[in-house]
Amino acid sequence: MKILLYISILLATFIPKSKGQKHLAGRWEGSLVQEGKEYILKMDISRKGHKLKAEIYCITNDTTFTRTVAKGRLFSDRSVYLEDFKIIFPDNPLEGLHFEKQFQLQYLRDFNTISLNGYWQEQKNISKDYQKIGQIKLNKILSKKRA
């Protein structure tokens, strides 16, 4: 009996891990809300195991946008943490939502949609009186191909 238990435990370690949240990588589109204003937000997320990397575009008006790169992690409870580590564009810090942000998101999936919803906050300014915060709502852009 002990040998059978040992063999089953040994075999269980060789079973490939689940690819849960397999649709997390790819294009996400939605909105970022700051002080009642809603901006278009696009994220291109790539994933290696639990590690995430995202290229983020925040479009503030017809001619201004911010492009950042973020790194983060996917947790087993389907929560996602991302943190800007590089501002790519704009060069002028007076344009756009140029400050670095942290994102706390929840991966949700139902029959019709795949979404990431949660909150963001300014990274550098930790003074609670002036720290910028807001909401994030993103939907997964699915390929038009049929399986």
C-alpha positions, 0 to 999 in steps of 0.5 A, spaced: 500 500 500 505 504 501 508 503 495 502 505 491 501 511 495 509 513 493 508 511 486 501 516 485 505 521 489 511 521 484 507 521 478 503 527 480 509 531 480 510 529 473 503 532 471 504 538 467 501 544 471 495 547 469 495 553 464 490 557 468 488 564 465 491 562 458 487 568 455 491 573 460 496 574 454 494 579 449 491 585 447 486 588 452 482 595 451 478 599 456 478 605 460 482 608 466 479 613 471 482 619 474 478 624 478 472 622 474 475 623 467 475 617 463 481 615 458 482 610 453 487 604 456 490 599 452 495 593 454 499 588 451 500 583 456 505 577 455 506 572 460 512 567 462 509 562 468 507 567 473 511 573 471 508 578 466 510 584 462 505 589 459 506 595 454 501 600 456 498 606 452 493 611 456 490 616 451 488 622 454 486 626 448 486 626 440 493 628 440 496 626 447 498 619 450 503 615 454 506 609 453 509 605 459 512 598 460 510 594 466 512 588 470 508 584 474 505 577 477 499 573 476 497 570 483 494 563 484 487 567 486 487 570 479 489 577 481 494 581 477 499 586 480 503 590 475 508 596 476 510 601 471 518 601 471 519 605 464 516 611 461 517 610 454 513 616 451 512 622 452 519 625 453 515 632 456 513 630 463 507 636 463 504 631 457 499 626 459 498 621 465 506 621 465 507 618 472 509 611 474 503 607 476 501 600 480 495 596 478 492 591 482 487 587 478 482 581 478 482 576 472 475 575 471 472 570 465 464 568 464 461 566 457 461 572 453 467 576 456 474 576 459 476 582 463 481 585 468 478 590 473 481 593 479 485 599 481 491 603 480 495 608 484 501 613 483 507 609 485 512 615 487 508 620 491 505 616 497 502 622 501 495 620 502 493 627 501 496 628 494 496 621 491 493 619 484 488 613 484 483 611 480 479 605 477 481 600 471 476 596 467 479 592 461 476 587 456 480 582 452 480 583 445 479 576 442 482 573 435 476 573 430 479 566 428 474 560 430 477 554 433 
